[in-house]
């Protein structure tokens, strides 16, 4: 063959390989897209999950031991009592080793509510579909976290200026007009008096001590139903036994893996000394094993740190829930806000004579079902003000009336 013919044959030979690679790449991209569209996860598992093959041998996710931190992160950020960075640092001390950017990405990732993001492909638009994996967070909690990122203020947000006299600012709504309740100090003849009052021209004005007593009375009414309390305690303890058993099994498995990796490092050193492998190959092996070893060491550290059983805290925790009003009365500024933000999911309706709520935390609502507080939930019509009218939410739990002198 002539040189020209050789060039043509060589060109066909080289192009054929490239075309085949393009076909493989196209099939891979198409297959990945179809898998995501069907709700299967492809790629490296995000924090809190492990890669997993289901019964159909398809790639999905399953929660691992770090999923606890994911749930806790979303729950605490959703409360909007502490800053996101404060929560991240606190969880980092507990074992959640994520930096600032990774933590923010985690809180915005729909994977944790059981969804899969599907990118644009050919003529198909980007979409979000239901995943085949287990969700770690409810959609409601996820949306609350996104609101925190958007800077939306709600009753639990810290006020711009921290005034220790008024911990319940931003937690209260005027019963008469639906306006914001704020606080201020008035000068008397001999001393100063602190009051909560409406920002509008309403006559809602209550001393700080009376206001806090009303909120304490509200909490007093949320008494835990004894039957539910006993059942809840048993469920928590049974669940803890299962979790603790899994933790022991995982810790044993990770410790064995740690020993195996260290043994492989020693084997690599022996191969280098006997000149069966060169220095470059040795460094590659050690780098790979070190990466695996660091990950295993972190997992062992977290599993070892979480050895305390929650059984030791269930009864005392439920006892504290039974005495919320006492906790509130004896708490400082920040603790009062944490208690209120944990129990009440909406602002309290506040007036000169009473204080009530329309909604409480779902867990507290279940625990206090059929208690005095739950039985007294009732609805009233909205109150109109002369200058303007708004629809005030229905009345909720009203405070208990303590005997005189108590």
JOKA-V267893 format. One record per residue. N is the residue number from 1. RES is the residue in one letter. PHI is phi in whole degrees, -180 to 180 (999 if undefined). BURIAL is b if it has 9 or more other ideal C-beta (glycine too) atoms within 8 Angstrom, else e. Layout:
# JOKA-V267893
((N | RES | PHI | BURIAL) (N | RES | PHI | BURIAL))
This chain:
# JOKA-V267893
((1 | X | 999 | e) (2 | X | -74 | e) (3 | X | -60 | e) (4 | X | -63 | e) (5 | X | -64 | e) (6 | X | -62 | b) (7 | X | -63 | e) (8 | X | -67 | e) (9 | X | -63 | b) (10 | X | -63 | e) (11 | X | -63 | e) (12 | X | -64 | e) (13 | X | -62 | e) (14 | X | -70 | e) (15 | X | -69 | e) (16 | X | -60 | e) (17 | X | -65 | e) (18 | X | -66 | e) (19 | X | -63 | e) (20 | X | -64 | e) (21 | X | -63 | e) (22 | X | -62 | e) (23 | X | -64 | e) (24 | X | -63 | e) (25 | X | -62 | e) (26 | X | -64 | e) (27 | X | -65 | e) (28 | X | -66 | e) (29 | X | -64 | b) (30 | X | -64 | b) (31 | X | -66 | e) (32 | X | -64 | b) (33 | X | -61 | b) (34 | X | -65 | e) (35 | X | -63 | b) (36 | X | -64 | b) (37 | X | -62 | b) (38 | X | -86 | e) (39 | X | 97 | b) (40 | X | -93 | b) (41 | X | -95 | b) (42 | X | -119 | e) (43 | X | 109 | e) (44 | X | -72 | e) (45 | X | -63 | e) (46 | X | -73 | b) (47 | X | -56 | b) (48 | X | 98 | b) (49 | X | -129 | b) (50 | X | -118 | e) (51 | X | -66 | b) (52 | X | -154 | b) (53 | X | -105 | e) (54 | X | -80 | e) (55 | X | -65 | e) (56 | X | -96 | e) (57 | X | 65 | e) (58 | X | -100 | b) (59 | X | -76 | b) (60 | X | -146 | b) (61 | X | -132 | b) (62 | X | -138 | b) (63 | X | -62 | b) (64 | X | -117 | e) (65 | X | -67 | b) (66 | X | -86 | b) (67 | X | -63 | b) (68 | X | -59 | e) (69 | X | -67 | b) (70 | X | -62 | b) (71 | X | -61 | b) (72 | X | -68 | b) (73 | X | -62 | b) (74 | X | -63 | b) (75 | X | -62 | b) (76 | X | -75 | b) (77 | X | -67 | b) (78 | X | -62 | b) (79 | X | -68 | b) (80 | X | 58 | b) (81 | X | -100 | b) (82 | X | -110 | e) (83 | X | -68 | e) (84 | X | -60 | b) (85 | X | -68 | e) (86 | X | -62 | e) (87 | X | -65 | b) (88 | X | -61 | b) (89 | X | -64 | e) (90 | X | -65 | b) (91 | X | -70 | b) (92 | X | -64 | b) (93 | X | -66 | e) (94 | X | -84 | e) (95 | X | 128 | b) (96 | X | -88 | b) (97 | X | -90 | e) (98 | X | -124 | b) (99 | X | -81 | e) (100 | X | -57 | e) (101 | X | -67 | e) (102 | X | -65 | b) (103 | X | -66 | b) (104 | X | -65 | b) (105 | X | -63 | e) (106 | X | -60 | b) (107 | X | -69 | b) (108 | X | -105 | e) (109 | X | -86 | e) (110 | X | -71 | b) (111 | X | -58 | b) (112 | X | -78 | b) (113 | X | -107 | b) (114 | X | 81 | b) (115 | X | -110 | b) (116 | X | -127 | b) (117 | X | -83 | b) (118 | X | -110 | b) (119 | X | -74 | e) (120 | X | -62 | e) (121 | X | -150 | e) (122 | X | 53 | e) (123 | X | -96 | e) (124 | X | -86 | e) (125 | X | -80 | e) (126 | X | -65 | e) (127 | X | -153 | e) (128 | X | -121 | e) (129 | X | -121 | b) (130 | X | -71 | e) (131 | X | -86 | b) (132 | X | -86 | b) (133 | X | -90 | b) (134 | X | -79 | e) (135 | X | -76 | b) (136 | X | -99 | b) (137 | X | -135 | b) (138 | X | -76 | e) (139 | X | -63 | e) (140 | X | -61 | e) (141 | X | -64 | b) (142 | X | -59 | b) (143 | X | -65 | e) (144 | X | -63 | b) (145 | X | -65 | b) (146 | X | -65 | b) (147 | X | -63 | b) (148 | X | -63 | b) (149 | X | -64 | b) (150 | X | -77 | e) (151 | X | 80 | e) (152 | X | -71 | e) (153 | X | -86 | e) (154 | X | -142 | e) (155 | X | -61 | b) (156 | X | -91 | b) (157 | X | -72 | e) (158 | X | -67 | e) (159 | X | -65 | e) (160 | X | -58 | e) (161 | X | -118 | e) (162 | X | -80 | e) (163 | X | -118 | e) (164 | X | -62 | e) (165 | X | -71 | e) (166 | X | -129 | b) (167 | X | -66 | e) (168 | X | -94 | b) (169 | X | -58 | b) (170 | X | 76 | b) (171 | X | -102 | b) (172 | X | -119 | b) (173 | X | -120 | b) (174 | X | -64 | b) (175 | X | -69 | b) (176 | X | -79 | b) (177 | X | -121 | b) (178 | X | 80 | e) (179 | X | -79 | b) (180 | X | -76 | b) (181 | X | -92 | b) (182 | X | -125 | b) (183 | X | -137 | b) (184 | X | -156 | e) (185 | X | -114 | b) (186 | X | -109 | e) (187 | X | -92 | e) (188 | X | -97 | e) (189 | X | -66 | e) (190 | X | -114 | e) (191 | X | -154 | e) (192 | X | -98 | e) (193 | X | -124 | b) (194 | X | -97 | b) (195 | X | -133 | b) (196 | X | -96 | b) (197 | X | -153 | b) (198 | X | -74 | b) (199 | X | -72 | e) (200 | X | -87 | b) (201 | X | -91 | e) (202 | X | -77 | b) (203 | X | -99 | e) (204 | X | -72 | b) (205 | X | -157 | e) (206 | X | -135 | b) (207 | X | -64 | b) (208 | X | -58 | b) (209 | X | -62 | e) (210 | X | -65 | e) (211 | X | -63 | b) (212 | X | -67 | b) (213 | X | -64 | e) (214 | X | -66 | b) (215 | X | -67 | b) (216 | X | -61 | b) (217 | X | -66 | b) (218 | X | -61 | b) (219 | X | -69 | b) (220 | X | -62 | b) (221 | X | -70 | b) (222 | X | -85 | b) (223 | X | -83 | b) (224 | X | -72 | b) (225 | X | -65 | b) (226 | X | -62 | e) (227 | X | -64 | e) (228 | X | -68 | b) (229 | X | -59 | b) (230 | X | -65 | e) (231 | X | -65 | e) (232 | X | -61 | b) (233 | X | -62 | b) (234 | X | -65 | e) (235 | X | -62 | e) (236 | X | -62 | b) (237 | X | -68 | b) (238 | X | -64 | e) (239 | X | -63 | e) (240 | X | -65 | b) (241 | X | -62 | b) (242 | X | -66 | e) (243 | X | -62 | e) (244 | X | -66 | b) (245 | X | -64 | e) (246 | X | -64 | e) (247 | X | -63 | b) (248 | X | -63 | e) (249 | X | -63 | e) (250 | X | -64 | b) (251 | X | -63 | b) (252 | X | -64 | e) (253 | X | -64 | e) (254 | X | -68 | b) (255 | X | -66 | b) (256 | X | -65 | e) (257 | X | -65 | b) (258 | X | -61 | b) (259 | X | -64 | e) (260 | X | -63 | e) (261 | X | -66 | b) (262 | X | -65 | b) (263 | X | -65 | e) (264 | X | -65 | b) (265 | X | -64 | b) (266 | X | -65 | e) (267 | X | -63 | e) (268 | X | -65 | b) (269 | X | -63 | b) (270 | X | -63 | e) (271 | X | -64 | b) (272 | X | -68 | b) (273 | X | -64 | e) (274 | X | -85 | e) (275 | X | 63 | e) (276 | X | -78 | e) (277 | X | -133 | b) (278 | X | -88 | e) (279 | X | -62 | e) (280 | X | -63 | e) (281 | X | -64 | e) (282 | X | -60 | b) (283 | X | -61 | e) (284 | X | -64 | e) (285 | X | -65 | b) (286 | X | -64 | b) (287 | X | -63 | e) (288 | X | -66 | e) (289 | X | -67 | b) (290 | X | -61 | e) (291 | X | -61 | e) (292 | X | -66 | b) (293 | X | -67 | b) (294 | X | -62 | e) (295 | X | -64 | e) (296 | X | -66 | b) (297 | X | -61 | b) (298 | X | -63 | b) (299 | X | -65 | b) (300 | X | -65 | b) (301 | X | -61 | b) (302 | X | -68 | b) (303 | X | -65 | b) (304 | X | -73 | e) (305 | X | -71 | e) (306 | X | -96 | b) (307 | X | -77 | e) (308 | X | -67 | e) (309 | X | -80 | e) (310 | X | -74 | b) (311 | X | -57 | b) (312 | X | -71 | e) (313 | X | -115 | e) (314 | X | -60 | b) (315 | X | -64 | e) (316 | X | -68 | e) (317 | X | -66 | e) (318 | X | -68 | b) (319 | X | -66 | e) (320 | X | -64 | b) (321 | X | -64 | b) (322 | X | -78 | b) (323 | X | -130 | e) (324 | X | -60 | b) (325 | X | -64 | b) (326 | X | -68 | e) (327 | X | -59 | b) (328 | X | -63 | b) (329 | X | -61 | e) (330 | X | -99 | e) (331 | X | -94 | e) (332 | X | -86 | e) (333 | X | -53 | e) (334 | X | -67 | e) (335 | X | -67 | b) (336 | X | -60 | b) (337 | X | -68 | b) (338 | X | -66 | b) (339 | X | -61 | b) (340 | X | -63 | b) (341 | X | -67 | b) (342 | X | -79 | e) (343 | X | -91 | b) (344 | X | -100 | b) (345 | X | -96 | e) (346 | X | -137 | b) (347 | X | -62 | b) (348 | X | -82 | b) (349 | X | -83 | b) (350 | X | -123 | b) (351 | X | -140 | b) (352 | X | -66 | e) (353 | X | -109 | e) (354 | X | -153 | e) (355 | X | -148 | b) (356 | X | -149 | b) (357 | X | -132 | b) (358 | X | -96 | b) (359 | X | -151 | e) (360 | X | -127 | b) (361 | X | -53 | b) (362 | X | -58 | e) (363 | X | -65 | e) (364 | X | -63 | b) (365 | X | -62 | b) (366 | X | -67 | b) (367 | X | -66 | b) (368 | X | -101 | b) (369 | X | -58 | b) (370 | X | 71 | e) (371 | X | -84 | b) (372 | X | -58 | e) (373 | X | -67 | b) (374 | X | -68 | b) (375 | X | -69 | e) (376 | X | -98 | b) (377 | X | -65 | e) (378 | X | -149 | e) (379 | X | -118 | e) (380 | X | -125 | e) (381 | X | -73 | e) (382 | X | -65 | e) (383 | X | -99 | e) (384 | X | -98 | e) (385 | X | -104 | b) (386 | X | -60 | e) (387 | X | -80 | e) (388 | X | -162 | e) (389 | X | -129 | e) (390 | X | -138 | e) (391 | X | -86 | e) (392 | X | -88 | b) (393 | X | -57 | e) (394 | X | -60 | e) (395 | X | -69 | b) (396 | X | -124 | b) (397 | X | -71 | b) (398 | X | -104 | b) (399 | X | -70 | b) (400 | X | -75 | e) (401 | X | -99 | e) (402 | X | -79 | e) (403 | X | -61 | e) (404 | X | -60 | e) (405 | X | 93 | e) (406 | X | -87 | e))
